[in-house]
Amino acid sequence: MIVEARDISVNRGGALVVRDFSLAARPGEMLGLIGPNGAGKTSLLRALAGLDPLASGTVTYGGRTPDEIGRRALGRTLAYLPQNGRIHWPLPVEEVVALGRLPHGAARVDAAVERAMDAVELAHLRHRSAGTLSGGERARLLLARALAVEAPVLIADEPVAALDPYHQLQVMELLRATARAGTAVVAVLHDLTLAARFCDRLALMKDGGLIAEGSPAAVLTAERVGGAYGVEVERGEIGGEPVILPWRRRGRAPARREPEA
C-alpha cells in the first residue's frame, strides 16, 4: 500500500511546521526522514498517521483518504510508534504487545503477539510488569506493540533513540526486514550512518520543507548535510557499508588536545 502526501501543510501553535510537502512511501521499502531538530519530522509523521489535522493538502493510503477508509480500518492499515512513548498501565509485557491487536477486534495474546515479542527479544519477559522495564526495554516493547498490528504501513518516530548500540542495530535490521516482507516503513532517524546503511530512500527536511529526496548516497552529500545541519562530515566505508561521521560545526576548528606530560 502506497502512503502519499500531496502538498500538505501542518499548522501548530499558529506557525506552519510543515509546508507544501509531497512524498510517497512504497511497499517493500524503508524510507528515512532526516533533518535537524525543529525541521518538522514528527509533525509530518503525525500528519501521515492521521493524528494531526492538515492545514492544506491530502494524505492517502492506497489512493483513499482516512475518512474514506474509516478509523477502525485505518488502525489495521497503519501502525504508529511515537517518539518517547509512555506506558501508563502496570500490565505484563505480553498484554501491552497484545494491545496492537485491538484494531483486529481483540487484545489477546496470539501468534502475531508471539512473533512481535520474539522479533524484539522480549519473549522471556512476557510476565514482567511493563513498569519495571528499563528505558531500552520499554522502547522495544512499544515497537513490538506496533509490529503486532501487522499493518501494511509502519511509521516510527526515532525508534532507536533510547537504545544501546546492540539494540539500535537489532531494531534497524528488524525494520529493514519488515520492509523487505512488503511493509512500507517510514522512520525518523538522527544517526546518519544508520540512515545511510539501512534505508532505501531518504527525505532530508529543514524548516518544514523538503530539501532533497532520493537514495542515501544522493541525499547525504557534504553540501546538503552541511546546509541542513551546519556541520562538516567525514565519510568512509567499513566492509562496504557507508560511514558518515559529523565531525565539526561549520566554521569551527576541531579542539586541540594538549600533549601529555
C-alpha positions in Angstrom: 0.0 0.0 0.0 1.4 3.4 -1.0 1.1 6.2 1.5 1.2 9.6 -0.3 1.3 13.1 1.0 0.4 15.7 -1.6 1.2 19.4 -0.9 0.4 19.1 2.8 0.9 21.8 5.3 0.6 21.4 9.1 -0.1 24.3 11.5 1.0 24.1 15.1 0.8 27.0 17.6 0.0 29.4 14.8 3.0 28.5 12.8 3.4 26.3 9.7 5.7 23.5 10.9 5.3 21.5 7.6 4.7 23.4 4.4 3.8 22.3 0.9 5.3 18.9 1.4 4.9 16.0 -1.0 6.2 12.5 -0.5 5.3 8.8 -1.1 6.2 5.7 0.9 6.0 2.5 -1.0 5.5 -1.2 0.0 8.8 -3.1 0.4 11.0 -0.1 1.1 12.3 1.7 4.2 12.1 5.5 3.9 14.1 7.5 6.4 13.2 11.1 7.4 16.2 13.1 8.5 16.9 16.7 9.3 17.9 18.9 12.2 15.8 19.4 15.4 12.7 21.5 14.6 12.7 20.5 10.9 9.1 19.2 11.2 9.8 15.5 11.0 7.5 14.5 13.9 4.7 16.8 12.7 5.0 15.2 9.3 4.8 11.7 10.8 1.7 12.6 12.8 0.1 14.0 9.7 0.9 10.8 7.8 -0.7 8.8 10.6 -3.8 10.9 10.6 -3.2 12.2 14.1 -2.9 15.9 13.4 -5.2 17.9 11.1 -3.9 19.3 7.8 -3.9 23.0 7.1 -3.9 22.0 3.4 -3.2 19.1 1.1 -4.1 15.4 1.3 -2.8 12.2 2.7 -3.9 9.0 1.1 -3.4 5.3 1.7 -3.7 3.2 -1.4 -5.5 6.2 -3.0 -8.0 6.6 -0.2 -8.2 9.3 2.5 -8.5 8.4 6.2 -12.2 9.5 6.1 -12.8 7.1 3.2 -11.1 4.2 5.0 -12.7 4.8 8.4 -10.9 5.0 11.8 -11.1 1.3 12.6 -9.9 0.1 9.2 -7.1 2.8 9.4 -6.0 1.2 12.7 -5.4 -2.1 10.8 -3.8 -0.2 7.9 -1.2 1.7 9.8 0.9 1.1 12.9 2.4 4.1 14.6 5.3 4.1 17.0 5.5 7.6 18.7 8.6 9.3 20.0 9.3 8.8 23.7 6.3 6.6 24.1 5.0 6.0 27.6 3.2 3.1 29.2 0.7 4.2 31.8 -0.6 0.8 32.9 1.0 -1.8 35.1 0.4 -4.5 32.5 2.5 -7.6 31.8 4.7 -7.3 28.7 2.6 -9.7 26.6 -0.6 -7.8 27.3 1.0 -4.5 26.3 2.1 -6.1 23.0 -1.4 -7.6 22.6 -2.9 -4.0 22.5 -1.6 -4.0 19.0 -4.3 -6.4 18.1 -7.1 -4.1 19.2 -7.8 -2.9 15.6 -8.4 -6.5 14.7 -11.2 -6.9 17.3 -9.4 -8.3 20.3 -6.4 -7.6 22.5 -5.3 -11.1 23.2 -2.0 -13.0 23.0 -2.0 -14.7 19.7 0.5 -15.8 17.0 1.1 -12.1 15.9 1.9 -11.1 19.5 4.3 -14.0 19.8 6.1 -13.1 16.6 6.4 -9.5 17.7 7.9 -10.4 21.1 10.3 -12.8 19.5 11.4 -10.2 17.0 12.5 -7.7 19.7 13.8 -10.4 22.0 11.3 -9.8 24.8 9.5 -13.1 25.0 11.5 -14.1 28.1 10.0 -11.0 29.9 6.4 -11.7 28.9 5.1 -11.8 32.5 7.1 -8.8 33.8 5.2 -5.6 34.5 5.9 -3.0 31.8 6.6 -0.5 34.6 9.7 -2.4 35.7 11.4 -2.4 32.4 14.5 -0.3 31.5 14.1 2.6 29.1 15.6 0.5 26.3 13.4 -2.5 27.0 10.4 -0.2 27.1 11.3 1.2 23.7 11.5 -2.3 22.3 8.2 -3.2 23.9 6.4 -0.3 22.2 8.0 -1.4 18.9 6.6 -4.9 19.5 3.2 -3.5 20.1 3.4 -1.7 16.7 4.7 -4.8 15.0 1.8 -6.9 16.4 -0.6 -4.8 14.3 0.9 -6.4 11.2 -0.2 -3.4 9.2 0.9 -2.7 5.7 2.3 0.6 6.8 4.6 1.2 9.8 5.5 4.7 10.9 8.2 5.0 13.6 9.4 8.2 15.3 13.0 7.9 16.4 12.8 4.1 17.0 16.4 3.8 18.2 16.7 6.9 20.3 16.7 5.1 23.7 18.7 2.1 22.7 22.2 0.9 23.2 24.3 0.1 20.1 23.5 -3.6 20.0 19.7 -2.9 20.1 20.0 0.0 17.7 21.4 -2.4 15.1 18.8 -5.0 16.1 15.9 -2.6 15.6 17.3 -1.2 12.3 17.7 -4.8 11.0 14.2 -5.6 12.1 12.7 -2.5 10.4 14.5 -3.3 7.2 13.4 -6.9 7.3 9.8 -5.7 7.9 10.1 -3.6 4.8 11.5 -6.4 2.8 8.5 -8.5 3.7 6.3 -6.0 1.9 5.5 -3.3 4.5 6.0 0.4 3.8 8.2 1.6 6.6 8.8 5.3 7.4 11.2 6.2 10.2 12.6 9.4 11.7 16.3 9.0 12.3 19.1 11.1 13.6 22.1 8.8 13.2 23.2 9.5 9.6 25.3 6.3 9.4 22.3 4.1 10.4 20.1 6.1 7.9 22.7 5.5 5.1 23.1 1.8 5.9 19.6 0.7 6.4 17.3 3.0 4.4 16.4 2.5 0.8 15.5 6.2 0.4 15.9 9.3 2.5 14.0 12.6 2.7 16.0 15.5 4.1 13.9 18.2 5.8 14.6 21.6 7.1 12.3 24.4 8.3 9.2 22.3 7.4 10.2 21.7 3.8 11.9 19.0 1.7 15.5 19.8 0.8 16.3 16.5 -1.0 14.8 13.1 -1.6 16.4 10.0 -3.1 19.0 7.3 -2.4 21.2 7.8 0.7 24.2 8.4 -1.5 22.4 11.1 -3.4 20.9 12.8 -0.3 23.8 12.7 2.1 26.3 14.8 0.2 28.7 17.0 2.1 26.9 20.1 0.7 23.4 19.0 1.6 24.3 17.7 5.1 26.3 20.9 5.8 23.4 23.1 4.6 20.8 21.3 6.7 22.7 20.6 9.9 25.5 23.2 9.8 28.2 20.6 10.2 31.1 19.1 8.3 31.2 15.3 7.9 33.8 12.7 7.4 32.8 9.9 5.1 34.1 6.4 4.5 33.3 2.7 4.3 33.7 -0.3 6.6 33.1 -3.6 4.9 31.4 -1.9 2.0 28.9 -0.2 4.3 28.8 3.7 4.4 30.0 5.6 7.5 29.1 9.2 7.9 30.5 11.0 10.9 29.6 14.6 11.9 33.0 16.0 12.7 32.7 19.6 13.5 30.4 22.6 13.2 30.9 24.6 10.1 33.4 27.4 10.6 34.8 25.8 13.8 38.2 24.3 14.1 38.4 21.0 16.0 39.6 21.3 19.6 43.3 20.6 20.0 44.4 18.0 22.6 47.2 19.1 24.8 50.2 16.8 24.7 50.5 14.6 27.8 53.4 15.5 30.1 
